[in-house]
Amino acid sequence: MERFDTMLEAAELAATLCGSWSFATSNDRYDVKGLLVLAETSDNENPIDEDSFYAVSPAGAIGLCEDGEDIDWLFLSDNAPNEDLPLTYGSVPQMKFCPKCGLPVVSGSQFCGKCGCELK
């Protein structure tokens, strides 16, 4: 997972990983062009503070981490809608494995992305 100081930088990387996104709290959908325009507008109108950053998941989801706290996932990758997104940022995610199917899962995930097993 990588971190960025602007949404546009995050969106540019995400665009290399995914072709469309869903907004996390609504049914709004974005293609690459729409996401890049939205990101640039957001950066110009409402820049984040110096202690905050954007994170991009391996599948292209984009989240905001304010003041180094929990990640608020904003845009979910349509390529991997069930991606196990971490709750906090770690420069090197700690991997663990699902006790039911053995799939590697990111530490902090609540459920396995393959079989749905609850992770403790």
HULIN-V606083 format. One record per residue. N is the residue number from 0. RES is the residue in three letters. PHI is phi in radians with two decimals (none if undefined). Layout:
n:res:phi
N:RES:PHI
N:RES:PHI
This chain:
n:res:phi
0:MET:none
1:GLU:-1.97
2:ARG:-2.10
3:PHE:-2.47
4:ASP:-1.48
5:THR:-2.23
6:MET:-1.18
7:LEU:-1.09
8:GLU:-1.06
9:ALA:-1.11
10:ALA:-1.15
11:GLU:-1.12
12:LEU:-1.19
13:ALA:-1.00
14:ALA:-1.15
15:THR:-1.47
16:LEU:-1.85
17:CYS:-2.66
18:GLY:-1.89
19:SER:-2.75
20:TRP:-2.41
21:SER:-1.98
22:PHE:-1.26
23:ALA:-1.08
24:THR:-1.92
25:SER:-2.65
26:ASN:-1.62
27:ASP:-1.13
28:ARG:-2.16
29:TYR:-2.34
30:ASP:-1.63
31:VAL:-1.02
32:LYS:-1.05
33:GLY:-1.09
34:LEU:-1.15
35:LEU:-1.14
36:VAL:-1.13
37:LEU:-1.06
38:ALA:-1.12
39:GLU:-1.12
40:THR:-1.09
41:SER:-1.07
42:ASP:-1.08
43:ASN:-1.28
44:GLU:-1.59
45:ASN:-2.57
46:PRO:-1.14
47:ILE:-1.40
48:ASP:-1.35
49:GLU:-1.17
50:ASP:-1.61
51:SER:-1.88
52:PHE:-2.77
53:TYR:-1.76
54:ALA:-2.12
55:VAL:-2.11
56:SER:-1.35
57:PRO:-1.03
58:ALA:-1.64
59:GLY:1.80
60:ALA:-1.23
61:ILE:-2.10
62:GLY:-2.27
63:LEU:-1.95
64:CYS:-2.00
65:GLU:-1.55
66:ASP:0.95
67:GLY:1.21
68:GLU:-1.61
69:ASP:-1.11
70:ILE:-1.54
71:ASP:-1.74
72:TRP:-1.28
73:LEU:-1.69
74:PHE:-2.13
75:LEU:-1.77
76:SER:-1.17
77:ASP:-1.27
78:ASN:-1.24
79:ALA:-2.47
80:PRO:-1.10
81:ASN:-1.84
82:GLU:-1.03
83:ASP:-1.33
84:LEU:-1.59
85:PRO:-1.18
86:LEU:-1.49
87:THR:-2.31
88:TYR:-1.58
89:GLY:-2.43
90:SER:-1.08
91:VAL:-2.21
92:PRO:-1.02
93:GLN:-1.48
94:MET:-1.59
95:LYS:-2.38
96:PHE:-2.16
97:CYS:-1.15
98:PRO:-1.23
99:LYS:-1.60
100:CYS:-1.94
101:GLY:1.49
102:LEU:-1.13
103:PRO:-1.13
104:VAL:-2.29
105:VAL:-1.30
106:SER:-0.98
107:GLY:1.78
108:SER:-1.22
109:GLN:-1.67
110:PHE:-2.45
111:CYS:-1.25
112:GLY:-1.28
113:LYS:-1.60
114:CYS:-1.88
115:GLY:1.42
116:CYS:-1.04
117:GLU:-1.23
118:LEU:-1.73
119:LYS:-1.93
